[in-house]
Amino acid sequence: MESIFDLNERQLKNGDVIDLHQTVNGQNLFVVFTLEPLDIRYAHDLTRKYEYDKFEMLAPSKFLGYVEW
């Protein structure tokens, strides 16, 4: 997997907390558990894996052209 960078151009790493600035299942904070393989968990319950497309979650906004997290 190639490197992924946040809004502040910091490279994503294991343990990073992502604030999506919108909610998914009532939550907006997520933790990057591992990068290889990509495993993202809900911050309020680390046993719960993010069940949707993780790469789409990290991709730049289709409307803005950059990542919002």
N, CA, C and O atoms as a Maestro MAE file, in Angstrom:
{
 s_m_m2io_version
 :::
 2.0.0
}

f_m_ct {
 s_m_title
 :::
 protein
 m_atom[276] {
  # First column is atom index #
  i_m_mmod_type
  r_m_x_coord
  r_m_y_coord
  r_m_z_coord
  i_m_residue_number
  s_m_chain_name
  s_m_pdb_residue_name
  s_m_pdb_atom_name
  i_m_atomic_number
  :::
  1 25 0.846 -1.180 0.000 1 A "MET " " N  " 7
  2 3 0.000 0.000 0.000 1 A "MET " " CA " 6
  3 2 0.891 1.243 0.000 1 A "MET " " C  " 6
  4 15 1.869 1.317 0.743 1 A "MET " " O  " 8
  5 25 0.546 2.200 -0.830 2 A "GLU " " N  " 7
  6 3 1.329 3.431 -0.847 2 A "GLU " " CA " 6
  7 2 0.958 4.303 0.350 2 A "GLU " " C  " 6
  8 15 -0.089 4.102 0.965 2 A "GLU " " O  " 8
  9 25 1.800 5.257 0.676 3 A "SER " " N  " 7
  10 3 1.585 6.111 1.845 3 A "SER " " CA " 6
  11 2 0.307 6.928 1.704 3 A "SER " " C  " 6
  12 15 -0.066 7.353 0.611 3 A "SER " " O  " 8
  13 25 -0.345 7.133 2.830 4 A "ILE " " N  " 7
  14 3 -1.570 7.930 2.897 4 A "ILE " " CA " 6
  15 2 -1.288 9.109 3.816 4 A "ILE " " C  " 6
  16 15 -0.690 8.946 4.879 4 A "ILE " " O  " 8
  17 25 -1.721 10.300 3.403 5 A "PHE " " N  " 7
  18 3 -1.454 11.510 4.170 5 A "PHE " " CA " 6
  19 2 -2.759 12.188 4.571 5 A "PHE " " C  " 6
  20 15 -3.749 12.145 3.841 5 A "PHE " " O  " 8
  21 25 -2.738 12.822 5.761 6 A "ASP " " N  " 7
  22 3 -3.926 13.514 6.255 6 A "ASP " " CA " 6
  23 2 -3.974 14.955 5.737 6 A "ASP " " C  " 6
  24 15 -3.150 15.364 4.918 6 A "ASP " " O  " 8
  25 25 -4.943 15.703 6.225 7 A "LEU " " N  " 7
  26 3 -5.156 17.085 5.803 7 A "LEU " " CA " 6
  27 2 -3.928 17.962 6.061 7 A "LEU " " C  " 6
  28 15 -3.686 18.926 5.335 7 A "LEU " " O  " 8
  29 25 -3.154 17.623 7.101 8 A "ASN " " N  " 7
  30 3 -1.957 18.393 7.456 8 A "ASN " " CA " 6
  31 2 -0.685 17.822 6.838 8 A "ASN " " C  " 6
  32 15 0.425 18.177 7.234 8 A "ASN " " O  " 8
  33 25 -0.863 16.930 5.857 9 A "GLU " " N  " 7
  34 3 0.234 16.302 5.125 9 A "GLU " " CA " 6
  35 2 1.128 15.443 6.006 9 A "GLU " " C  " 6
  36 15 2.316 15.278 5.726 9 A "GLU " " O  " 8
  37 25 0.542 14.887 7.088 10 A "ARG " " N  " 7
  38 3 1.260 13.948 7.951 10 A "ARG " " CA " 6
  39 2 0.928 12.539 7.490 10 A "ARG " " C  " 6
  40 15 -0.232 12.214 7.236 10 A "ARG " " O  " 8
  41 25 1.951 11.709 7.385 11 A "GLN " " N  " 7
  42 3 1.759 10.343 6.928 11 A "GLN " " CA " 6
  43 2 1.000 9.532 7.968 11 A "GLN " " C  " 6
  44 15 1.309 9.583 9.159 11 A "GLN " " O  " 8
  45 25 0.012 8.787 7.509 12 A "LEU " " N  " 7
  46 3 -0.790 7.943 8.378 12 A "LEU " " CA " 6
  47 2 0.060 6.801 8.921 12 A "LEU " " C  " 6
  48 15 0.841 6.195 8.188 12 A "LEU " " O  " 8
  49 25 -0.100 6.508 10.227 13 A "LYS " " N  " 7
  50 3 0.656 5.431 10.840 13 A "LYS " " CA " 6
  51 2 -0.221 4.670 11.830 13 A "LYS " " C  " 6
  52 15 -1.287 5.148 12.217 13 A "LYS " " O  " 8
  53 25 0.226 3.498 12.232 14 A "ASN " " N  " 7
  54 3 -0.502 2.690 13.207 14 A "ASN " " CA " 6
  55 2 -0.750 3.507 14.472 14 A "ASN " " C  " 6
  56 15 0.143 4.205 14.952 14 A "ASN " " O  " 8
  57 25 -1.962 3.416 15.007 15 A "GLY " " N  " 7
  58 3 -2.303 4.115 16.240 15 A "GLY " " CA " 6
  59 2 -2.873 5.504 16.044 15 A "GLY " " C  " 6
  60 15 -3.347 6.108 17.006 15 A "GLY " " O  " 8
  61 25 -2.842 6.030 14.832 16 A "ASP " " N  " 7
  62 3 -3.390 7.366 14.588 16 A "ASP " " CA " 6
  63 2 -4.901 7.374 14.806 16 A "ASP " " C  " 6
  64 15 -5.591 6.401 14.502 16 A "ASP " " O  " 8
  65 25 -5.397 8.482 15.332 17 A "VAL " " N  " 7
  66 3 -6.831 8.686 15.507 17 A "VAL " " CA " 6
  67 2 -7.304 9.584 14.377 17 A "VAL " " C  " 6
  68 15 -6.724 10.639 14.122 17 A "VAL " " O  " 8
  69 25 -8.360 9.156 13.705 18 A "ILE " " N  " 7
  70 3 -8.921 9.898 12.575 18 A "ILE " " CA " 6
  71 2 -10.246 10.508 12.999 18 A "ILE " " C  " 6
  72 15 -11.132 9.809 13.492 18 A "ILE " " O  " 8
  73 25 -10.378 11.814 12.807 19 A "ASP " " N  " 7
  74 3 -11.655 12.505 13.033 19 A "ASP " " CA " 6
  75 2 -12.233 12.797 11.659 19 A "ASP " " C  " 6
  76 15 -11.698 13.620 10.916 19 A "ASP " " O  " 8
  77 25 -13.322 12.124 11.324 20 A "LEU " " N  " 7
  78 3 -13.919 12.293 9.992 20 A "LEU " " CA " 6
  79 2 -14.703 13.590 9.834 20 A "LEU " " C  " 6
  80 15 -15.035 13.976 8.713 20 A "LEU " " O  " 8
  81 25 -15.001 14.266 10.940 21 A "HIS " " N  " 7
  82 3 -15.800 15.496 10.907 21 A "HIS " " CA " 6
  83 2 -17.206 15.237 10.372 21 A "HIS " " C  " 6
  84 15 -17.889 16.153 9.916 21 A "HIS " " O  " 8
  85 25 -17.620 13.988 10.434 22 A "GLN " " N  " 7
  86 3 -18.980 13.555 10.133 22 A "GLN " " CA " 6
  87 2 -19.147 12.221 10.853 22 A "GLN " " C  " 6
  88 15 -18.159 11.612 11.264 22 A "GLN " " O  " 8
  89 25 -20.370 11.770 11.006 23 A "THR " " N  " 7
  90 3 -20.558 10.545 11.766 23 A "THR " " CA " 6
  91 2 -20.845 9.342 10.871 23 A "THR " " C  " 6
  92 15 -21.455 9.453 9.808 23 A "THR " " O  " 8
  93 25 -20.382 8.201 11.345 24 A "VAL " " N  " 7
  94 3 -20.671 6.908 10.746 24 A "VAL " " CA " 6
  95 2 -21.184 6.052 11.904 24 A "VAL " " C  " 6
  96 15 -20.466 5.808 12.874 24 A "VAL " " O  " 8
  97 25 -22.409 5.609 11.792 25 A "ASN " " N  " 7
  98 3 -23.029 4.853 12.890 25 A "ASN " " CA " 6
  99 2 -22.928 5.608 14.215 25 A "ASN " " C  " 6
  100 15 -22.716 5.008 15.269 25 A "ASN " " O  " 8
  101 25 -23.081 6.931 14.148 26 A "GLY " " N  " 7
  102 3 -23.064 7.767 15.342 26 A "GLY " " CA " 6
  103 2 -21.684 8.109 15.870 26 A "GLY " " C  " 6
  104 15 -21.574 8.750 16.914 26 A "GLY " " O  " 8
  105 25 -20.635 7.705 15.186 27 A "GLN " " N  " 7
  106 3 -19.260 7.947 15.649 27 A "GLN " " CA " 6
  107 2 -18.471 8.730 14.606 27 A "GLN " " C  " 6
  108 15 -18.686 8.576 13.404 27 A "GLN " " O  " 8
  109 25 -17.548 9.578 15.084 28 A "ASN " " N  " 7
  110 3 -16.705 10.324 14.152 28 A "ASN " " CA " 6
  111 2 -15.211 10.059 14.352 28 A "ASN " " C  " 6
  112 15 -14.393 10.477 13.532 28 A "ASN " " O  " 8
  113 25 -14.851 9.367 15.440 29 A "LEU " " N  " 7
  114 3 -13.445 9.086 15.713 29 A "LEU " " CA " 6
  115 2 -13.133 7.611 15.463 29 A "LEU " " C  " 6
  116 15 -13.860 6.717 15.897 29 A "LEU " " O  " 8
  117 25 -12.035 7.389 14.750 30 A "PHE " " N  " 7
  118 3 -11.618 6.039 14.388 30 A "PHE " " CA " 6
  119 2 -10.116 5.898 14.619 30 A "PHE " " C  " 6
  120 15 -9.385 6.887 14.571 30 A "PHE " " O  " 8
  121 25 -9.660 4.687 14.866 31 A "VAL " " N  " 7
  122 3 -8.246 4.423 15.139 31 A "VAL " " CA " 6
  123 2 -7.691 3.507 14.051 31 A "VAL " " C  " 6
  124 15 -8.298 2.498 13.693 31 A "VAL " " O  " 8
  125 25 -6.520 3.886 13.536 32 A "VAL " " N  " 7
  126 3 -5.823 3.021 12.579 32 A "VAL " " CA " 6
  127 2 -5.123 1.960 13.406 32 A "VAL " " C  " 6
  128 15 -4.103 2.225 14.042 32 A "VAL " " O  " 8
  129 25 -5.673 0.766 13.393 33 A "PHE " " N  " 7
  130 3 -5.129 -0.337 14.174 33 A "PHE " " CA " 6
  131 2 -3.854 -0.850 13.517 33 A "PHE " " C  " 6
  132 15 -2.824 -0.987 14.177 33 A "PHE " " O  " 8
  133 25 -3.921 -1.135 12.209 34 A "THR " " N  " 7
  134 3 -2.735 -1.519 11.437 34 A "THR " " CA " 6
  135 2 -2.877 -0.966 10.017 34 A "THR " " C  " 6
  136 15 -3.983 -0.737 9.527 34 A "THR " " O  " 8
  137 25 -1.731 -0.758 9.376 35 A "LEU " " N  " 7
  138 3 -1.727 -0.309 7.977 35 A "LEU " " CA " 6
  139 2 -1.654 -1.487 7.013 35 A "LEU " " C  " 6
  140 15 -2.224 -1.434 5.923 35 A "LEU " " O  " 8
  141 25 -0.955 -2.549 7.407 36 A "GLU " " N  " 7
  142 3 -0.799 -3.739 6.560 36 A "GLU " " CA " 6
  143 2 -1.235 -4.969 7.322 36 A "GLU " " C  " 6
  144 15 -0.466 -5.442 8.159 36 A "GLU " " O  " 8
  145 25 -2.374 -5.503 7.101 37 A "PRO " " N  " 7
  146 3 -3.435 -5.002 6.237 37 A "PRO " " CA " 6
  147 2 -4.147 -3.834 6.917 37 A "PRO " " C  " 6
  148 15 -4.109 -3.694 8.139 37 A "PRO " " O  " 8
  149 25 -4.786 -3.013 6.120 38 A "LEU " " N  " 7
  150 3 -5.471 -1.836 6.646 38 A "LEU " " CA " 6
  151 2 -6.619 -2.267 7.552 38 A "LEU " " C  " 6
  152 15 -7.560 -2.927 7.110 38 A "LEU " " O  " 8
  153 25 -6.529 -1.888 8.817 39 A "ASP " " N  " 7
  154 3 -7.525 -2.247 9.825 39 A "ASP " " CA " 6
  155 2 -7.852 -0.982 10.605 39 A "ASP " " C  " 6
  156 15 -7.003 -0.442 11.314 39 A "ASP " " O  " 8
  157 25 -9.074 -0.521 10.471 40 A "ILE " " N  " 7
  158 3 -9.522 0.692 11.155 40 A "ILE " " CA " 6
  159 2 -10.647 0.299 12.100 40 A "ILE " " C  " 6
  160 15 -11.543 -0.461 11.733 40 A "ILE " " O  " 8
  161 25 -10.590 0.826 13.328 41 A "ARG " " N  " 7
  162 3 -11.572 0.477 14.365 41 A "ARG " " CA " 6
  163 2 -12.260 1.737 14.888 41 A "ARG " " C  " 6
  164 15 -11.744 2.849 14.777 41 A "ARG " " O  " 8
  165 25 -13.433 1.521 15.456 42 A "TYR " " N  " 7
  166 3 -14.153 2.608 16.113 42 A "TYR " " CA " 6
  167 2 -13.413 2.978 17.396 42 A "TYR " " C  " 6
  168 15 -13.065 2.094 18.178 42 A "TYR " " O  " 8
  169 25 -13.166 4.268 17.626 43 A "ALA " " N  " 7
  170 3 -12.394 4.705 18.793 43 A "ALA " " CA " 6
  171 2 -13.107 4.382 20.104 43 A "ALA " " C  " 6
  172 15 -12.450 4.124 21.112 43 A "ALA " " O  " 8
  173 25 -14.416 4.393 20.104 44 A "HIS " " N  " 7
  174 3 -15.153 4.130 21.350 44 A "HIS " " CA " 6
  175 2 -15.186 2.648 21.710 44 A "HIS " " C  " 6
  176 15 -15.526 2.301 22.841 44 A "HIS " " O  " 8
  177 25 -14.837 1.765 20.768 45 A "ASP " " N  " 7
  178 3 -14.843 0.317 20.992 45 A "ASP " " CA " 6
  179 2 -13.841 -0.321 20.030 45 A "ASP " " C  " 6
  180 15 -14.184 -0.642 18.892 45 A "ASP " " O  " 8
  181 25 -12.611 -0.501 20.489 46 A "LEU " " N  " 7
  182 3 -11.540 -0.997 19.614 46 A "LEU " " CA " 6
  183 2 -11.748 -2.434 19.154 46 A "LEU " " C  " 6
  184 15 -11.014 -2.911 18.288 46 A "LEU " " O  " 8
  185 25 -12.727 -3.130 19.711 47 A "THR " " N  " 7
  186 3 -13.016 -4.475 19.223 47 A "THR " " CA " 6
  187 2 -13.904 -4.438 17.986 47 A "THR " " C  " 6
  188 15 -14.073 -5.451 17.307 47 A "THR " " O  " 8
  189 25 -14.476 -3.261 17.691 48 A "ARG " " N  " 7
  190 3 -15.388 -3.121 16.550 48 A "ARG " " CA " 6
  191 2 -14.644 -2.568 15.333 48 A "ARG " " C  " 6
  192 15 -14.170 -1.432 15.347 48 A "ARG " " O  " 8
  193 25 -14.549 -3.382 14.285 49 A "LYS " " N  " 7
  194 3 -13.867 -2.966 13.057 49 A "LYS " " CA " 6
  195 2 -14.788 -2.101 12.203 49 A "LYS " " C  " 6
  196 15 -16.002 -2.304 12.176 49 A "LYS " " O  " 8
  197 25 -14.196 -1.140 11.511 50 A "TYR " " N  " 7
  198 3 -14.921 -0.325 10.547 50 A "TYR " " CA " 6
  199 2 -15.370 -1.247 9.424 50 A "TYR " " C  " 6
  200 15 -14.542 -1.880 8.769 50 A "TYR " " O  " 8
  201 25 -16.682 -1.327 9.197 51 A "GLU " " N  " 7
  202 3 -17.221 -2.335 8.295 51 A "GLU " " CA " 6
  203 2 -17.433 -1.885 6.854 51 A "GLU " " C  " 6
  204 15 -17.868 -2.676 6.016 51 A "GLU " " O  " 8
  205 25 -17.134 -0.644 6.563 52 A "TYR " " N  " 7
  206 3 -17.325 -0.135 5.204 52 A "TYR " " CA " 6
  207 2 -15.973 -0.064 4.490 52 A "TYR " " C  " 6
  208 15 -14.967 -0.519 5.034 52 A "TYR " " O  " 8
  209 25 -15.939 0.490 3.301 53 A "ASP " " N  " 7
  210 3 -14.714 0.576 2.505 53 A "ASP " " CA " 6
  211 2 -13.713 1.525 3.176 53 A "ASP " " C  " 6
  212 15 -13.917 2.739 3.190 53 A "ASP " " O  " 8
  213 25 -12.646 0.971 3.725 54 A "LYS " " N  " 7
  214 3 -11.651 1.770 4.450 54 A "LYS " " CA " 6
  215 2 -10.859 2.687 3.512 54 A "LYS " " C  " 6
  216 15 -10.473 3.793 3.889 54 A "LYS " " O  " 8
  217 25 -10.627 2.217 2.301 55 A "PHE " " N  " 7
  218 3 -9.865 3.045 1.353 55 A "PHE " " CA " 6
  219 2 -10.700 4.245 0.904 55 A "PHE " " C  " 6
  220 15 -10.164 5.332 0.692 55 A "PHE " " O  " 8
  221 25 -11.999 4.049 0.763 56 A "GLU " " N  " 7
  222 3 -12.885 5.165 0.421 56 A "GLU " " CA " 6
  223 2 -12.941 6.170 1.571 56 A "GLU " " C  " 6
  224 15 -13.014 7.378 1.346 56 A "GLU " " O  " 8
  225 25 -12.905 5.662 2.801 57 A "MET " " N  " 7
  226 3 -12.909 6.529 3.981 57 A "MET " " CA " 6
  227 2 -11.709 7.467 3.973 57 A "MET " " C  " 6
  228 15 -11.827 8.630 4.359 57 A "MET " " O  " 8
  229 25 -10.564 6.972 3.538 58 A "LEU " " N  " 7
  230 3 -9.323 7.739 3.567 58 A "LEU " " CA " 6
  231 2 -9.075 8.541 2.294 58 A "LEU " " C  " 6
  232 15 -8.164 9.368 2.248 58 A "LEU " " O  " 8
  233 25 -9.868 8.304 1.275 59 A "ALA " " N  " 7
  234 3 -9.670 8.962 -0.025 59 A "ALA " " CA " 6
  235 2 -10.066 10.440 0.029 59 A "ALA " " C  " 6
  236 15 -10.869 10.842 0.870 59 A "ALA " " O  " 8
  237 25 -9.501 11.237 -0.865 60 A "PRO " " N  " 7
  238 3 -9.903 12.644 -0.945 60 A "PRO " " CA " 6
  239 2 -11.396 12.767 -1.261 60 A "PRO " " C  " 6
  240 15 -11.973 11.925 -1.949 60 A "PRO " " O  " 8
  241 25 -11.995 13.816 -0.753 61 A "SER " " N  " 7
  242 3 -13.410 14.086 -1.002 61 A "SER " " CA " 6
  243 2 -13.650 14.271 -2.498 61 A "SER " " C  " 6
  244 15 -12.881 14.949 -3.179 61 A "SER " " O  " 8
  245 25 -14.708 13.672 -2.995 62 A "LYS " " N  " 7
  246 3 -15.046 13.815 -4.413 62 A "LYS " " CA " 6
  247 2 -15.506 15.233 -4.724 62 A "LYS " " C  " 6
  248 15 -15.452 15.667 -5.875 62 A "LYS " " O  " 8
  249 25 -15.959 15.955 -3.704 63 A "PHE " " N  " 7
  250 3 -16.452 17.322 -3.908 63 A "PHE " " CA " 6
  251 2 -15.343 18.363 -3.718 63 A "PHE " " C  " 6
  252 15 -15.289 19.357 -4.441 63 A "PHE " " O  " 8
  253 25 -14.453 18.126 -2.733 64 A "LEU " " N  " 7
  254 3 -13.408 19.101 -2.428 64 A "LEU " " CA " 6
  255 2 -12.068 18.815 -3.083 64 A "LEU " " C  " 6
  256 15 -11.289 19.732 -3.343 64 A "LEU " " O  " 8
  257 25 -11.799 17.543 -3.351 65 A "GLY " " N  " 7
  258 3 -10.547 17.173 -3.980 65 A "GLY " " CA " 6
  259 2 -9.392 16.935 -3.014 65 A "GLY " " C  " 6
  260 15 -8.267 16.692 -3.450 65 A "GLY " " O  " 8
  261 25 -9.650 17.000 -1.712 66 A "TYR " " N  " 7
  262 3 -8.621 16.730 -0.710 66 A "TYR " " CA " 6
  263 2 -9.265 15.992 0.461 66 A "TYR " " C  " 6
  264 15 -10.487 15.968 0.605 66 A "TYR " " O  " 8
  265 25 -8.405 15.382 1.306 67 A "VAL " " N  " 7
  266 3 -8.937 14.664 2.458 67 A "VAL " " CA " 6
  267 2 -9.401 15.668 3.511 67 A "VAL " " C  " 6
  268 15 -8.831 16.749 3.657 67 A "VAL " " O  " 8
  269 25 -10.441 15.288 4.233 68 A "GLU " " N  " 7
  270 3 -10.996 16.180 5.258 68 A "GLU " " CA " 6
  271 2 -10.602 15.766 6.669 68 A "GLU " " C  " 6
  272 15 -10.925 16.465 7.629 68 A "GLU " " O  " 8
  273 25 -9.915 14.652 6.808 69 A "TRP " " N  " 7
  274 3 -9.563 14.164 8.144 69 A "TRP " " CA " 6
  275 2 -8.151 14.567 8.507 69 A "TRP " " C  " 6
  276 15 -7.678 14.245 9.597 69 A "TRP " " O  " 8
  :::
 }
 m_bond[275] {
  # First column is bond index #
  i_m_from
  i_m_to
  i_m_order
  :::
  1 1 2 1
  2 2 3 1
  3 3 4 2
  4 3 5 1
  5 5 6 1
  6 6 7 1
  7 7 8 2
  8 7 9 1
  9 9 10 1
  10 10 11 1
  11 11 12 2
  12 11 13 1
  13 13 14 1
  14 14 15 1
  15 15 16 2
  16 15 17 1
  17 17 18 1
  18 18 19 1
  19 19 20 2
  20 19 21 1
  21 21 22 1
  22 22 23 1
  23 23 24 2
  24 23 25 1
  25 25 26 1
  26 26 27 1
  27 27 28 2
  28 27 29 1
  29 29 30 1
  30 30 31 1
  31 31 32 2
  32 31 33 1
  33 33 34 1
  34 34 35 1
  35 35 36 2
  36 35 37 1
  37 37 38 1
  38 38 39 1
  39 39 40 2
  40 39 41 1
  41 41 42 1
  42 42 43 1
  43 43 44 2
  44 43 45 1
  45 45 46 1
  46 46 47 1
  47 47 48 2
  48 47 49 1
  49 49 50 1
  50 50 51 1
  51 51 52 2
  52 51 53 1
  53 53 54 1
  54 54 55 1
  55 55 56 2
  56 55 57 1
  57 57 58 1
  58 58 59 1
  59 59 60 2
  60 59 61 1
  61 61 62 1
  62 62 63 1
  63 63 64 2
  64 63 65 1
  65 65 66 1
  66 66 67 1
  67 67 68 2
  68 67 69 1
  69 69 70 1
  70 70 71 1
  71 71 72 2
  72 71 73 1
  73 73 74 1
  74 74 75 1
  75 75 76 2
  76 75 77 1
  77 77 78 1
  78 78 79 1
  79 79 80 2
  80 79 81 1
  81 81 82 1
  82 82 83 1
  83 83 84 2
  84 83 85 1
  85 85 86 1
  86 86 87 1
  87 87 88 2
  88 87 89 1
  89 89 90 1
  90 90 91 1
  91 91 92 2
  92 91 93 1
  93 93 94 1
  94 94 95 1
  95 95 96 2
  96 95 97 1
  97 97 98 1
  98 98 99 1
  99 99 100 2
  100 99 101 1
  101 101 102 1
  102 102 103 1
  103 103 104 2
  104 103 105 1
  105 105 106 1
  106 106 107 1
  107 107 108 2
  108 107 109 1
  109 109 110 1
  110 110 111 1
  111 111 112 2
  112 111 113 1
  113 113 114 1
  114 114 115 1
  115 115 116 2
  116 115 117 1
  117 117 118 1
  118 118 119 1
  119 119 120 2
  120 119 121 1
  121 121 122 1
  122 122 123 1
  123 123 124 2
  124 123 125 1
  125 125 126 1
  126 126 127 1
  127 127 128 2
  128 127 129 1
  129 129 130 1
  130 130 131 1
  131 131 132 2
  132 131 133 1
  133 133 134 1
  134 134 135 1
  135 135 136 2
  136 135 137 1
  137 137 138 1
  138 138 139 1
  139 139 140 2
  140 139 141 1
  141 141 142 1
  142 142 143 1
  143 143 144 2
  144 143 145 1
  145 145 146 1
  146 146 147 1
  147 147 148 2
  148 147 149 1
  149 149 150 1
  150 150 151 1
  151 151 152 2
  152 151 153 1
  153 153 154 1
  154 154 155 1
  155 155 156 2
  156 155 157 1
  157 157 158 1
  158 158 159 1
  159 159 160 2
  160 159 161 1
  161 161 162 1
  162 162 163 1
  163 163 164 2
  164 163 165 1
  165 165 166 1
  166 166 167 1
  167 167 168 2
  168 167 169 1
  169 169 170 1
  170 170 171 1
  171 171 172 2
  172 171 173 1
  173 173 174 1
  174 174 175 1
  175 175 176 2
  176 175 177 1
  177 177 178 1
  178 178 179 1
  179 179 180 2
  180 179 181 1
  181 181 182 1
  182 182 183 1
  183 183 184 2
  184 183 185 1
  185 185 186 1
  186 186 187 1
  187 187 188 2
  188 187 189 1
  189 189 190 1
  190 190 191 1
  191 191 192 2
  192 191 193 1
  193 193 194 1
  194 194 195 1
  195 195 196 2
  196 195 197 1
  197 197 198 1
  198 198 199 1
  199 199 200 2
  200 199 201 1
  201 201 202 1
  202 202 203 1
  203 203 204 2
  204 203 205 1
  205 205 206 1
  206 206 207 1
  207 207 208 2
  208 207 209 1
  209 209 210 1
  210 210 211 1
  211 211 212 2
  212 211 213 1
  213 213 214 1
  214 214 215 1
  215 215 216 2
  216 215 217 1
  217 217 218 1
  218 218 219 1
  219 219 220 2
  220 219 221 1
  221 221 222 1
  222 222 223 1
  223 223 224 2
  224 223 225 1
  225 225 226 1
  226 226 227 1
  227 227 228 2
  228 227 229 1
  229 229 230 1
  230 230 231 1
  231 231 232 2
  232 231 233 1
  233 233 234 1
  234 234 235 1
  235 235 236 2
  236 235 237 1
  237 237 238 1
  238 238 239 1
  239 239 240 2
  240 239 241 1
  241 241 242 1
  242 242 243 1
  243 243 244 2
  244 243 245 1
  245 245 246 1
  246 246 247 1
  247 247 248 2
  248 247 249 1
  249 249 250 1
  250 250 251 1
  251 251 252 2
  252 251 253 1
  253 253 254 1
  254 254 255 1
  255 255 256 2
  256 255 257 1
  257 257 258 1
  258 258 259 1
  259 259 260 2
  260 259 261 1
  261 261 262 1
  262 262 263 1
  263 263 264 2
  264 263 265 1
  265 265 266 1
  266 266 267 1
  267 267 268 2
  268 267 269 1
  269 269 270 1
  270 270 271 1
  271 271 272 2
  272 271 273 1
  273 273 274 1
  274 274 275 1
  275 275 276 2
  :::
 }
}
